[in-house]
Amino acid sequence: MDWSRLPGAQLARLAAGKQAGDLIGAIGTPQTSPEEYLGVFFAASPASQQAGKEALGRMFGRTEGRDDMTNWATREAQYDAVCAWGIPDHSALERVEALQMPVFVANGDSDPMIRPQYSYLLAGLIPQARLKIYPDAAHGFLFQHHAEFAVDVTDFLS
């Protein structure tokens, strides 16, 4: 993967609160260590790190009925999509105001990849958006706050 393709402004946004090398090291290699995963997907607090370890235990503790692991090509395609998505497009942003259906926007308050202010922006533009920012959480908020997230999604859908 050619990390030099990542636009400087996008890299700066991704790295806000974390060093760019930490993010790239955690998500930019074919094999991500548990420590790198915890460092990016969970906040630095002991409670969040413990929740991350518990999430990893749930994810990798099950041996039967698991989905296939993603491969490097899948991760590169995701990276390309994120880079394309990260290019400012004001007309696309304006179009979200036309969404007429309810939308649930959720994020962690310490997410280094999708900063919470962008969740506030998105929810503010969508007329029927419901926003939930999970405390002491990063990109893995839905794994850390899994029970609360499940209730929130169920409430949203009912």
N, C-alpha and C positions, 0 to 999 in steps of 0.2 A: 504494500500500500504506500502510495506517495503522499506523505503528510504535508508536503509543501503545497499541495493543492488547496489546503484548507485556508480560506481567506483570513487575513490577519484580524479583521474585526470579529469574525465568527470565533476564531480561536480565543480572542480576548474575552468574548462573552462566555464561552465555555469554561474558561479558566478563572473567571471571577470567583474569588474565595479559595481557589486551589491553583496550584502551579500547573501550567499547560502540560508539562512533562508527566505529572501525576495522572492526568486524564488520559493522555496518549499512551502512557505505559500500561494503564489499566484496561483500556479498550482497544488499543491499536496493535495488539499482537494476537497471533493465533491461539495462544494459551494464556488465559488470565488466571493469576493466582488468587486464592481466597482473600489474601490481604489486600491485593489491588482492588478486587471487587468490593470489599468492605469499605475501602477508602473513598471510593467514588459513589457507591450506591447508598451509603449510610452516613449520617452525620458523625462528627468526631466524638460526641459524648459517649461515656461508658454505656448508657442505656441504649443508645442507637446502635452502637457496635455489637452489644449483646443480642439485640433484636436481629441484626444482620447474621450473626452466627446461628441463631435459631432458624432464620429463613434458609440459610444454606443447608442446615440439617434437614429441613423439610424438603427442599428441592432435590437433594442428592441422597437422602435416606431411603427414598422409595426406589425399588429396583424393578418392579413389574408395572406394566401399563404406562410407561413413560413415553413422552414424545421423543423423536430422534433429536439428538443434539444438533445445533446449527453448525454449519461448516464455515470455513474462512471465506468462501465465495459469498455466502449469505451475509456475513458481517461486512464485507467490502461493499456489497450492494446497499446495505443499510447506511453505511458511511456516505456513499455517493448521494443517496436520497436526502440525508441530513444536510449535506453541503448544498444541494440544490434548494432545499427548503429554507436554508439560512440566508439565501440571497434576498435582500429586501425587495419586496414587491407590494407597494402600497395599494395597487388595485385589488390584489388578492385579499389583503387585509380589509379593505372596504367591502368586499363581497360577503364577508362573514356576517355583516349586519343584515343581510337578506335572509339568513337562516330563520325559519319560522318555528322549528321544532325545539323542544327543550334540549339543552346540552349540559352535561356534567363536566366541569373542568376541575381537575384535581392535580395537586402537586405537593411536594415536600417543601418546607420553608428554607431548606439549605441545599436545594438541588443545584449542583454546579453545571449541569448540562442544559437544563431548561430552567432558567432563573425564574423565581416566583413572580417577579414583576411582569413577565410576559404572560403568565396565567391570569393575572389581574387585568392586563390589557385585553386579552382575548375574551375573558368573561364580560368585560365592560362593553365590548363591541357586539356581543351576541345578545339579542333582546331577551331571550328566555334562558339565559345561562344561570347555572347554579355553581358557585365556586366553593371549593373546600381546600384549604391549605393545611396540611398535616404538620404538627409541631415536631421539632427535633428530628427532622427526617430529610433525606436527600432524594436522589433519583429512585431509590427502592422503597419509597413511602408505602406503596401498596403491599409490599411484603412485610414491612415493619408494622404497619397498622392494618394488617389483613382483616381482622375481625371487624374493626370499625369501618374499613373501606367496604367490606361486603354489606354491612348494614346500610351504609350511605348509598351504595349502588342500588340495593334492593328498594330503599325508600324512594330514590330517584325514579326508578322504573315502575313504581306502583302508583 
